[in-house]
Amino acid sequence: MPIRPYLGSKVFEPELTRAMGEAFERACQELSLTANKTDQRTTLVAELIIAAAEGEETDPAKLCEAALRYVPRTLPLVGRVAE
C-alpha cells in the first residue's frame, strides 16, 4: 500500500519515501487496514509516519512503531446493533 497519496505536496528523498512506504505497509498490515483514504485510521497511520520522518527518523521499523504507538488496535462498535 503506497504512502504517496498521503504525502500531498510534501517532498522527501527517495530513500526516505521508500522507508516511509515500508513502515506504512507494515503498520497497516499489523492493524489489518486497507488502502482506503477515507478510513481515518489508515490516514492517521500515514500522518504519524510522515510526522516521524519529518522529525528526522529514517528507520522503517521505528517509523512503523511511531504510528503503532498511537493508533488504537481496534475501534469501538459504535452504531452497530448486537446480534
C-alpha positions in Angstrom: 0.0 0.0 0.0 1.8 3.2 -1.1 2.1 6.2 1.2 2.5 8.6 -1.7 -1.2 9.6 -1.9 -0.9 10.8 1.7 2.1 13.0 1.1 0.2 15.8 -0.5 2.7 18.4 -1.6 5.4 17.2 0.7 8.6 16.0 -0.9 11.2 13.6 0.6 14.4 12.0 -0.6 13.6 8.7 -2.5 15.2 6.6 0.2 13.1 8.2 3.0 10.0 7.8 0.8 10.7 4.1 0.5 11.3 3.8 4.2 8.0 5.5 4.9 6.3 3.3 2.4 7.7 0.2 4.1 6.7 1.4 7.5 3.2 2.3 6.2 2.8 -1.2 4.7 3.9 -2.9 8.0 1.7 -0.7 10.2 -1.4 -1.2 8.0 -0.8 -5.0 7.9 -0.4 -5.1 11.7 -3.6 -3.1 12.1 -5.5 -5.0 9.3 -6.1 -1.8 7.4 -6.8 -1.5 3.7 -5.7 1.2 1.2 -8.7 3.5 1.8 -8.1 7.2 2.1 -11.5 7.6 3.7 -10.5 5.3 6.6 -9.5 7.6 9.5 -7.1 5.0 11.0 -5.3 4.5 7.7 -4.9 8.2 7.3 -3.8 8.6 10.9 -1.1 5.9 10.4 0.2 7.7 7.3 0.2 11.1 9.1 2.1 9.7 12.1 4.7 8.1 9.9 5.1 11.3 7.8 5.5 13.3 11.0 8.1 10.9 12.4 10.0 11.2 9.1 9.8 15.0 9.2 11.4 14.6 12.7 14.4 13.0 11.1 13.6 9.4 11.7 14.6 7.2 8.8 14.4 3.6 10.0 11.3 1.8 8.7 10.9 -0.2 11.9 11.0 3.0 14.1 8.6 4.8 11.7 6.2 1.9 11.9 6.4 1.8 15.7 5.8 5.6 15.9 2.4 5.0 14.2 1.5 1.9 16.1 2.2 3.6 19.4 -0.7 6.0 18.9 -3.3 4.2 16.7 -5.9 2.1 18.5 -5.7 -1.6 17.5 -9.5 -1.9 17.5 -12.4 0.5 17.0 -15.4 0.5 19.3 -18.5 -0.9 17.8 -20.3 2.5 17.5 -23.7 2.3 15.9 -23.8 -1.4 15.5 -26.7 -3.5 16.7 -25.7 -6.5 18.8 -26.9 -9.8 17.3 
